[in-house]
Amino acid sequence: MKILFLLSAVLFLVLMGVPGFTQAQWDQVNTREQCRRRDGLCVLKRCPTHLIQIGSCNYLQVCCTRR
C-alpha cells in the first residue's frame, strides 16, 4: 500500500508540471464559432502573412487573427 501512495504522489507531481495540463478548454480555438468569437477568420491551410494562427476551425482550415 505504501508503494501505491508513493506512485500516486509522483504521478501528481509529474502531471502538475506539464504545461497546458491545467489550462481551461475555453482558451483553445478548435471550431468555427470559437474562431469568430475571438475575432478570427477561418482560412484554408495557412494564414496570410499579415495574420497569425490562433487555432484551427477543422482539419483543413486554420483560425487566423490580426497581429
PDB file with one MODEL, atoms N, CA, C and O in Angstrom:
MODEL        1
ATOM      1  N   MET A   1       0.815  -1.199   0.000  1.00  0.00           N
ATOM      2  CA  MET A   1       0.000   0.000   0.000  1.00  0.00           C
ATOM      3  C   MET A   1       0.854   1.256   0.000  1.00  0.00           C
ATOM      4  O   MET A   1       0.461   2.285  -0.551  1.00  0.00           O
ATOM      5  N   LYS A   2       2.029   1.168   0.623  1.00  0.00           N
ATOM      6  CA  LYS A   2       2.903   2.340   0.646  1.00  0.00           C
ATOM      7  C   LYS A   2       3.394   2.684  -0.755  1.00  0.00           C
ATOM      8  O   LYS A   2       3.539   3.859  -1.094  1.00  0.00           O
ATOM      9  N   ILE A   3       3.648   1.667  -1.564  1.00  0.00           N
ATOM     10  CA  ILE A   3       4.129   1.914  -2.916  1.00  0.00           C
ATOM     11  C   ILE A   3       3.045   2.576  -3.762  1.00  0.00           C
ATOM     12  O   ILE A   3       3.354   3.425  -4.598  1.00  0.00           O
ATOM     13  N   LEU A   4       1.795   2.207  -3.566  1.00  0.00           N
ATOM     14  CA  LEU A   4       0.692   2.816  -4.293  1.00  0.00           C
ATOM     15  C   LEU A   4       0.565   4.290  -3.943  1.00  0.00           C
ATOM     16  O   LEU A   4       0.345   5.120  -4.825  1.00  0.00           O
ATOM     17  N   PHE A   5       0.698   4.618  -2.687  1.00  0.00           N
ATOM     18  CA  PHE A   5       0.653   6.011  -2.252  1.00  0.00           C
ATOM     19  C   PHE A   5       1.809   6.799  -2.860  1.00  0.00           C
ATOM     20  O   PHE A   5       1.621   7.929  -3.311  1.00  0.00           O
ATOM     21  N   LEU A   6       2.981   6.221  -2.874  1.00  0.00           N
ATOM     22  CA  LEU A   6       4.160   6.881  -3.425  1.00  0.00           C
ATOM     23  C   LEU A   6       4.008   7.100  -4.930  1.00  0.00           C
ATOM     24  O   LEU A   6       4.331   8.175  -5.435  1.00  0.00           O
ATOM     25  N   LEU A   7       3.526   6.104  -5.638  1.00  0.00           N
ATOM     26  CA  LEU A   7       3.342   6.232  -7.083  1.00  0.00           C
ATOM     27  C   LEU A   7       2.289   7.276  -7.435  1.00  0.00           C
ATOM     28  O   LEU A   7       2.459   8.018  -8.402  1.00  0.00           O
ATOM     29  N   SER A   8       1.217   7.344  -6.673  1.00  0.00           N
ATOM     30  CA  SER A   8       0.199   8.356  -6.956  1.00  0.00           C
ATOM     31  C   SER A   8       0.732   9.757  -6.679  1.00  0.00           C
ATOM     32  O   SER A   8       0.385  10.693  -7.398  1.00  0.00           O
ATOM     33  N   ALA A   9       1.559   9.922  -5.666  1.00  0.00           N
ATOM     34  CA  ALA A   9       2.157  11.230  -5.377  1.00  0.00           C
ATOM     35  C   ALA A   9       3.119  11.644  -6.485  1.00  0.00           C
ATOM     36  O   ALA A   9       3.142  12.808  -6.884  1.00  0.00           O
ATOM     37  N   VAL A  10       3.908  10.704  -6.981  1.00  0.00           N
ATOM     38  CA  VAL A  10       4.843  11.003  -8.070  1.00  0.00           C
ATOM     39  C   VAL A  10       4.078  11.356  -9.342  1.00  0.00           C
ATOM     40  O   VAL A  10       4.451  12.300 -10.039  1.00  0.00           O
ATOM     41  N   LEU A  11       3.031  10.626  -9.653  1.00  0.00           N
ATOM     42  CA  LEU A  11       2.214  10.920 -10.827  1.00  0.00           C
ATOM     43  C   LEU A  11       1.608  12.312 -10.733  1.00  0.00           C
ATOM     44  O   LEU A  11       1.586  13.045 -11.722  1.00  0.00           O
ATOM     45  N   PHE A  12       1.122  12.680  -9.573  1.00  0.00           N
ATOM     46  CA  PHE A  12       0.558  14.010  -9.377  1.00  0.00           C
ATOM     47  C   PHE A  12       1.610  15.084  -9.628  1.00  0.00           C
ATOM     48  O   PHE A  12       1.328  16.074 -10.303  1.00  0.00           O
ATOM     49  N   LEU A  13       2.799  14.908  -9.104  1.00  0.00           N
ATOM     50  CA  LEU A  13       3.856  15.902  -9.279  1.00  0.00           C
ATOM     51  C   LEU A  13       4.302  16.015 -10.732  1.00  0.00           C
ATOM     52  O   LEU A  13       4.603  17.110 -11.206  1.00  0.00           O
ATOM     53  N   VAL A  14       4.344  14.896 -11.437  1.00  0.00           N
ATOM     54  CA  VAL A  14       4.738  14.923 -12.841  1.00  0.00           C
ATOM     55  C   VAL A  14       3.692  15.650 -13.671  1.00  0.00           C
ATOM     56  O   VAL A  14       4.041  16.492 -14.498  1.00  0.00           O
ATOM     57  N   LEU A  15       2.422  15.343 -13.469  1.00  0.00           N
ATOM     58  CA  LEU A  15       1.363  15.979 -14.251  1.00  0.00           C
ATOM     59  C   LEU A  15       1.176  17.443 -13.888  1.00  0.00           C
ATOM     60  O   LEU A  15       0.709  18.224 -14.716  1.00  0.00           O
ATOM     61  N   MET A  16       1.523  17.823 -12.692  1.00  0.00           N
ATOM     62  CA  MET A  16       1.388  19.211 -12.278  1.00  0.00           C
ATOM     63  C   MET A  16       2.356  20.101 -13.055  1.00  0.00           C
ATOM     64  O   MET A  16       2.058  21.272 -13.289  1.00  0.00           O
ATOM     65  N   GLY A  17       3.496  19.572 -13.454  1.00  0.00           N
ATOM     66  CA  GLY A  17       4.491  20.357 -14.159  1.00  0.00           C
ATOM     67  C   GLY A  17       4.322  20.396 -15.662  1.00  0.00           C
ATOM     68  O   GLY A  17       5.046  21.127 -16.337  1.00  0.00           O
ATOM     69  N   VAL A  18       3.389  19.631 -16.210  1.00  0.00           N
ATOM     70  CA  VAL A  18       3.188  19.587 -17.650  1.00  0.00           C
ATOM     71  C   VAL A  18       2.498  20.868 -18.101  1.00  0.00           C
ATOM     72  O   VAL A  18       1.402  21.162 -17.624  1.00  0.00           O
ATOM     73  N   PRO A  19       3.105  21.646 -19.012  1.00  0.00           N
ATOM     74  CA  PRO A  19       2.465  22.869 -19.477  1.00  0.00           C
ATOM     75  C   PRO A  19       1.175  22.563 -20.237  1.00  0.00           C
ATOM     76  O   PRO A  19       1.133  21.645 -21.055  1.00  0.00           O
ATOM     77  N   GLY A  20       0.160  23.313 -19.970  1.00  0.00           N
ATOM     78  CA  GLY A  20      -1.110  23.138 -20.637  1.00  0.00           C
ATOM     79  C   GLY A  20      -2.008  22.100 -20.022  1.00  0.00           C
ATOM     80  O   GLY A  20      -3.162  21.969 -20.432  1.00  0.00           O
ATOM     81  N   PHE A  21      -1.517  21.351 -19.044  1.00  0.00           N
ATOM     82  CA  PHE A  21      -2.330  20.304 -18.441  1.00  0.00           C
ATOM     83  C   PHE A  21      -3.491  20.894 -17.658  1.00  0.00           C
ATOM     84  O   PHE A  21      -4.563  20.291 -17.597  1.00  0.00           O
ATOM     85  N   THR A  22      -3.297  22.060 -17.059  1.00  0.00           N
ATOM     86  CA  THR A  22      -4.335  22.666 -16.233  1.00  0.00           C
ATOM     87  C   THR A  22      -5.051  23.808 -16.936  1.00  0.00           C
ATOM     88  O   THR A  22      -5.886  24.470 -16.320  1.00  0.00           O
ATOM     89  N   GLN A  23      -4.750  24.062 -18.213  1.00  0.00           N
ATOM     90  CA  GLN A  23      -5.412  25.147 -18.917  1.00  0.00           C
ATOM     91  C   GLN A  23      -6.866  24.788 -19.186  1.00  0.00           C
ATOM     92  O   GLN A  23      -7.204  23.631 -19.435  1.00  0.00           O
ATOM     93  N   ALA A  24      -7.708  25.792 -19.131  1.00  0.00           N
ATOM     94  CA  ALA A  24      -9.126  25.585 -19.389  1.00  0.00           C
ATOM     95  C   ALA A  24      -9.356  25.333 -20.876  1.00  0.00           C
ATOM     96  O   ALA A  24      -8.611  25.836 -21.718  1.00  0.00           O
ATOM     97  N   GLN A  25     -10.368  24.570 -21.191  1.00  0.00           N
ATOM     98  CA  GLN A  25     -10.661  24.233 -22.569  1.00  0.00           C
ATOM     99  C   GLN A  25     -11.139  25.434 -23.377  1.00  0.00           C
ATOM    100  O   GLN A  25     -10.995  25.436 -24.599  1.00  0.00           O
ATOM    101  N   TRP A  26     -11.701  26.451 -22.734  1.00  0.00           N
ATOM    102  CA  TRP A  26     -12.232  27.579 -23.482  1.00  0.00           C
ATOM    103  C   TRP A  26     -11.131  28.466 -24.040  1.00  0.00           C
ATOM    104  O   TRP A  26     -11.429  29.363 -24.828  1.00  0.00           O
ATOM    105  N   ASP A  27      -9.874  28.257 -23.668  1.00  0.00           N
ATOM    106  CA  ASP A  27      -8.777  29.025 -24.232  1.00  0.00           C
ATOM    107  C   ASP A  27      -8.393  28.505 -25.614  1.00  0.00           C
ATOM    108  O   ASP A  27      -7.737  29.211 -26.380  1.00  0.00           O
ATOM    109  N   GLN A  28      -8.787  27.299 -25.934  1.00  0.00           N
ATOM    110  CA  GLN A  28      -8.403  26.696 -27.195  1.00  0.00           C
ATOM    111  C   GLN A  28      -9.440  27.014 -28.262  1.00  0.00           C
ATOM    112  O   GLN A  28     -10.643  27.001 -28.000  1.00  0.00           O
ATOM    113  N   VAL A  29      -8.963  27.298 -29.458  1.00  0.00           N
ATOM    114  CA  VAL A  29      -9.847  27.563 -30.590  1.00  0.00           C
ATOM    115  C   VAL A  29      -9.825  26.327 -31.471  1.00  0.00           C
ATOM    116  O   VAL A  29      -8.795  26.005 -32.063  1.00  0.00           O
ATOM    117  N   ASN A  30     -10.959  25.627 -31.564  1.00  0.00           N
ATOM    118  CA  ASN A  30     -10.992  24.441 -32.416  1.00  0.00           C
ATOM    119  C   ASN A  30     -12.308  24.285 -33.171  1.00  0.00           C
ATOM    120  O   ASN A  30     -12.570  23.220 -33.730  1.00  0.00           O
ATOM    121  N   THR A  31     -13.135  25.320 -33.199  1.00  0.00           N
ATOM    122  CA  THR A  31     -14.333  25.303 -34.035  1.00  0.00           C
ATOM    123  C   THR A  31     -14.498  26.662 -34.707  1.00  0.00           C
ATOM    124  O   THR A  31     -13.898  27.652 -34.290  1.00  0.00           O
ATOM    125  N   ARG A  32     -15.307  26.692 -35.739  1.00  0.00           N
ATOM    126  CA  ARG A  32     -15.552  27.933 -36.470  1.00  0.00           C
ATOM    127  C   ARG A  32     -16.200  28.992 -35.570  1.00  0.00           C
ATOM    128  O   ARG A  32     -15.880  30.176 -35.676  1.00  0.00           O
ATOM    129  N   GLU A  33     -17.105  28.568 -34.692  1.00  0.00           N
ATOM    130  CA  GLU A  33     -17.772  29.514 -33.802  1.00  0.00           C
ATOM    131  C   GLU A  33     -16.794  30.127 -32.799  1.00  0.00           C
ATOM    132  O   GLU A  33     -16.846  31.328 -32.537  1.00  0.00           O
ATOM    133  N   GLN A  34     -15.903  29.305 -32.239  1.00  0.00           N
ATOM    134  CA  GLN A  34     -14.906  29.823 -31.302  1.00  0.00           C
ATOM    135  C   GLN A  34     -13.950  30.779 -32.003  1.00  0.00           C
ATOM    136  O   GLN A  34     -13.508  31.763 -31.409  1.00  0.00           O
ATOM    137  N   CYS A  35     -13.634  30.501 -33.240  1.00  0.00           N
ATOM    138  CA  CYS A  35     -12.762  31.380 -34.011  1.00  0.00           C
ATOM    139  C   CYS A  35     -13.428  32.740 -34.215  1.00  0.00           C
ATOM    140  O   CYS A  35     -12.784  33.776 -34.052  1.00  0.00           O
ATOM    141  N   ARG A  36     -14.690  32.741 -34.565  1.00  0.00           N
ATOM    142  CA  ARG A  36     -15.407  34.003 -34.779  1.00  0.00           C
ATOM    143  C   ARG A  36     -15.556  34.793 -33.490  1.00  0.00           C
ATOM    144  O   ARG A  36     -15.492  36.022 -33.510  1.00  0.00           O
ATOM    145  N   ARG A  37     -15.755  34.100 -32.355  1.00  0.00           N
ATOM    146  CA  ARG A  37     -15.859  34.789 -31.070  1.00  0.00           C
ATOM    147  C   ARG A  37     -14.574  35.513 -30.700  1.00  0.00           C
ATOM    148  O   ARG A  37     -14.603  36.519 -29.990  1.00  0.00           O
ATOM    149  N   ARG A  38     -13.453  35.004 -31.179  1.00  0.00           N
ATOM    150  CA  ARG A  38     -12.160  35.638 -30.882  1.00  0.00           C
ATOM    151  C   ARG A  38     -11.714  36.541 -32.025  1.00  0.00           C
ATOM    152  O   ARG A  38     -10.523  36.805 -32.190  1.00  0.00           O
ATOM    153  N   ASP A  39     -12.676  37.012 -32.810  1.00  0.00           N
ATOM    154  CA  ASP A  39     -12.425  37.907 -33.950  1.00  0.00           C
ATOM    155  C   ASP A  39     -11.461  37.293 -34.953  1.00  0.00           C
ATOM    156  O   ASP A  39     -10.588  37.974 -35.491  1.00  0.00           O
ATOM    157  N   GLY A  40     -11.629  36.004 -35.196  1.00  0.00           N
ATOM    158  CA  GLY A  40     -10.766  35.301 -36.129  1.00  0.00           C
ATOM    159  C   GLY A  40     -11.447  35.044 -37.453  1.00  0.00           C
ATOM    160  O   GLY A  40     -12.623  35.352 -37.646  1.00  0.00           O
ATOM    161  N   LEU A  41     -10.680  34.473 -38.358  1.00  0.00           N
ATOM    162  CA  LEU A  41     -11.136  34.172 -39.703  1.00  0.00           C
ATOM    163  C   LEU A  41     -10.630  32.781 -40.069  1.00  0.00           C
ATOM    164  O   LEU A  41      -9.444  32.491 -39.908  1.00  0.00           O
ATOM    165  N   CYS A  42     -11.512  31.927 -40.555  1.00  0.00           N
ATOM    166  CA  CYS A  42     -11.113  30.582 -40.968  1.00  0.00           C
ATOM    167  C   CYS A  42     -10.604  30.625 -42.407  1.00  0.00           C
ATOM    168  O   CYS A  42     -11.317  31.058 -43.312  1.00  0.00           O
ATOM    169  N   VAL A  43      -9.371  30.175 -42.610  1.00  0.00           N
ATOM    170  CA  VAL A  43      -8.783  30.138 -43.952  1.00  0.00           C
ATOM    171  C   VAL A  43      -8.224  28.743 -44.212  1.00  0.00           C
ATOM    172  O   VAL A  43      -7.977  27.979 -43.279  1.00  0.00           O
ATOM    173  N   LEU A  44      -8.028  28.423 -45.477  1.00  0.00           N
ATOM    174  CA  LEU A  44      -7.560  27.105 -45.883  1.00  0.00           C
ATOM    175  C   LEU A  44      -6.055  26.962 -45.652  1.00  0.00           C
ATOM    176  O   LEU A  44      -5.269  27.735 -46.200  1.00  0.00           O
ATOM    177  N   LYS A  45      -5.657  26.001 -44.862  1.00  0.00           N
ATOM    178  CA  LYS A  45      -4.293  25.533 -44.604  1.00  0.00           C
ATOM    179  C   LYS A  45      -3.355  26.506 -43.911  1.00  0.00           C
ATOM    180  O   LYS A  45      -2.822  26.158 -42.858  1.00  0.00           O
ATOM    181  N   ARG A  46      -3.116  27.716 -44.437  1.00  0.00           N
ATOM    182  CA  ARG A  46      -2.143  28.645 -43.849  1.00  0.00           C
ATOM    183  C   ARG A  46      -2.709  30.053 -43.786  1.00  0.00           C
ATOM    184  O   ARG A  46      -3.507  30.459 -44.631  1.00  0.00           O
ATOM    185  N   CYS A  47      -2.278  30.791 -42.763  1.00  0.00           N
ATOM    186  CA  CYS A  47      -2.702  32.183 -42.618  1.00  0.00           C
ATOM    187  C   CYS A  47      -1.917  33.064 -43.586  1.00  0.00           C
ATOM    188  O   CYS A  47      -0.741  32.805 -43.841  1.00  0.00           O
ATOM    189  N   PRO A  48      -2.556  34.102 -44.129  1.00  0.00           N
ATOM    190  CA  PRO A  48      -1.808  35.085 -44.920  1.00  0.00           C
ATOM    191  C   PRO A  48      -0.738  35.758 -44.058  1.00  0.00           C
ATOM    192  O   PRO A  48      -0.772  35.654 -42.832  1.00  0.00           O
ATOM    193  N   THR A  49       0.193  36.435 -44.685  1.00  0.00           N
ATOM    194  CA  THR A  49       1.348  36.976 -43.967  1.00  0.00           C
ATOM    195  C   THR A  49       0.979  38.021 -42.927  1.00  0.00           C
ATOM    196  O   THR A  49       1.701  38.176 -41.943  1.00  0.00           O
ATOM    197  N   HIS A  50      -0.114  38.740 -43.109  1.00  0.00           N
ATOM    198  CA  HIS A  50      -0.488  39.788 -42.150  1.00  0.00           C
ATOM    199  C   HIS A  50      -1.342  39.260 -40.994  1.00  0.00           C
ATOM    200  O   HIS A  50      -1.775  40.040 -40.146  1.00  0.00           O
ATOM    201  N   LEU A  51      -1.589  37.947 -40.948  1.00  0.00           N
ATOM    202  CA  LEU A  51      -2.381  37.332 -39.886  1.00  0.00           C
ATOM    203  C   LEU A  51      -1.555  36.266 -39.167  1.00  0.00           C
ATOM    204  O   LEU A  51      -0.601  35.728 -39.727  1.00  0.00           O
ATOM    205  N   ILE A  52      -1.934  35.965 -37.911  1.00  0.00           N
ATOM    206  CA  ILE A  52      -1.278  34.895 -37.161  1.00  0.00           C
ATOM    207  C   ILE A  52      -2.300  33.819 -36.822  1.00  0.00           C
ATOM    208  O   ILE A  52      -3.488  34.107 -36.673  1.00  0.00           O
ATOM    209  N   GLN A  53      -1.839  32.593 -36.701  1.00  0.00           N
ATOM    210  CA  GLN A  53      -2.723  31.467 -36.398  1.00  0.00           C
ATOM    211  C   GLN A  53      -2.978  31.385 -34.897  1.00  0.00           C
ATOM    212  O   GLN A  53      -2.041  31.426 -34.099  1.00  0.00           O
ATOM    213  N   ILE A  54      -4.268  31.268 -34.510  1.00  0.00           N
ATOM    214  CA  ILE A  54      -4.623  31.134 -33.098  1.00  0.00           C
ATOM    215  C   ILE A  54      -5.319  29.813 -32.807  1.00  0.00           C
ATOM    216  O   ILE A  54      -5.678  29.544 -31.661  1.00  0.00           O
ATOM    217  N   GLY A  55      -5.513  28.989 -33.827  1.00  0.00           N
ATOM    218  CA  GLY A  55      -6.175  27.705 -33.623  1.00  0.00           C
ATOM    219  C   GLY A  55      -6.554  27.091 -34.951  1.00  0.00           C
ATOM    220  O   GLY A  55      -6.000  27.441 -35.993  1.00  0.00           O
ATOM    221  N   SER A  56      -7.516  26.155 -34.904  1.00  0.00           N
ATOM    222  CA  SER A  56      -7.979  25.522 -36.134  1.00  0.00           C
ATOM    223  C   SER A  56      -9.501  25.473 -36.131  1.00  0.00           C
ATOM    224  O   SER A  56     -10.133  25.319 -35.087  1.00  0.00           O
ATOM    225  N   CYS A  57     -10.071  25.607 -37.315  1.00  0.00           N
ATOM    226  CA  CYS A  57     -11.530  25.546 -37.461  1.00  0.00           C
ATOM    227  C   CYS A  57     -11.985  24.114 -37.726  1.00  0.00           C
ATOM    228  O   CYS A  57     -13.026  23.690 -37.223  1.00  0.00           O
ATOM    229  N   ASN A  58     -11.224  23.381 -38.499  1.00  0.00           N
ATOM    230  CA  ASN A  58     -11.432  21.959 -38.760  1.00  0.00           C
ATOM    231  C   ASN A  58     -10.111  21.391 -39.270  1.00  0.00           C
ATOM    232  O   ASN A  58      -9.080  22.055 -39.168  1.00  0.00           O
ATOM    233  N   TYR A  59     -10.122  20.197 -39.808  1.00  0.00           N
ATOM    234  CA  TYR A  59      -8.856  19.576 -40.191  1.00  0.00           C
ATOM    235  C   TYR A  59      -8.219  20.210 -41.427  1.00  0.00           C
ATOM    236  O   TYR A  59      -7.039  19.974 -41.686  1.00  0.00           O
ATOM    237  N   LEU A  60      -8.958  21.003 -42.193  1.00  0.00           N
ATOM    238  CA  LEU A  60      -8.398  21.673 -43.367  1.00  0.00           C
ATOM    239  C   LEU A  60      -8.167  23.166 -43.156  1.00  0.00           C
ATOM    240  O   LEU A  60      -7.317  23.758 -43.822  1.00  0.00           O
ATOM    241  N   GLN A  61      -8.906  23.779 -42.246  1.00  0.00           N
ATOM    242  CA  GLN A  61      -8.844  25.224 -42.069  1.00  0.00           C
ATOM    243  C   GLN A  61      -8.222  25.599 -40.732  1.00  0.00           C
ATOM    244  O   GLN A  61      -8.382  24.896 -39.734  1.00  0.00           O
ATOM    245  N   VAL A  62      -7.504  26.731 -40.734  1.00  0.00           N
ATOM    246  CA  VAL A  62      -6.921  27.268 -39.507  1.00  0.00           C
ATOM    247  C   VAL A  62      -7.608  28.585 -39.175  1.00  0.00           C
ATOM    248  O   VAL A  62      -8.157  29.253 -40.051  1.00  0.00           O
ATOM    249  N   CYS A  63      -7.570  28.946 -37.900  1.00  0.00           N
ATOM    250  CA  CYS A  63      -8.166  30.198 -37.447  1.00  0.00           C
ATOM    251  C   CYS A  63      -7.064  31.243 -37.350  1.00  0.00           C
ATOM    252  O   CYS A  63      -6.064  31.037 -36.661  1.00  0.00           O
ATOM    253  N   CYS A  64      -7.246  32.360 -38.037  1.00  0.00           N
ATOM    254  CA  CYS A  64      -6.248  33.425 -38.071  1.00  0.00           C
ATOM    255  C   CYS A  64      -6.853  34.712 -37.522  1.00  0.00           C
ATOM    256  O   CYS A  64      -8.062  34.930 -37.605  1.00  0.00           O
ATOM    257  N   THR A  65      -5.993  35.560 -36.959  1.00  0.00           N
ATOM    258  CA  THR A  65      -6.420  36.860 -36.467  1.00  0.00           C
ATOM    259  C   THR A  65      -5.310  37.868 -36.721  1.00  0.00           C
ATOM    260  O   THR A  65      -4.182  37.500 -37.049  1.00  0.00           O
ATOM    261  N   ARG A  66      -5.645  39.151 -36.565  1.00  0.00           N
ATOM    262  CA  ARG A  66      -4.636  40.191 -36.773  1.00  0.00           C
ATOM    263  C   ARG A  66      -3.595  40.145 -35.684  1.00  0.00           C
ATOM    264  O   ARG A  66      -3.860  39.696 -34.568  1.00  0.00           O
ATOM    265  N   ARG A  67      -2.402  40.615 -36.017  1.00  0.00           N
ATOM    266  CA  ARG A  67      -1.303  40.643 -35.038  1.00  0.00           C
ATOM    267  C   ARG A  67      -1.534  41.655 -33.966  1.00  0.00           C
ATOM    268  O   ARG A  67      -0.705  41.803 -33.068  1.00  0.00           O
TER     269      ARG A  67
ENDMDL
END
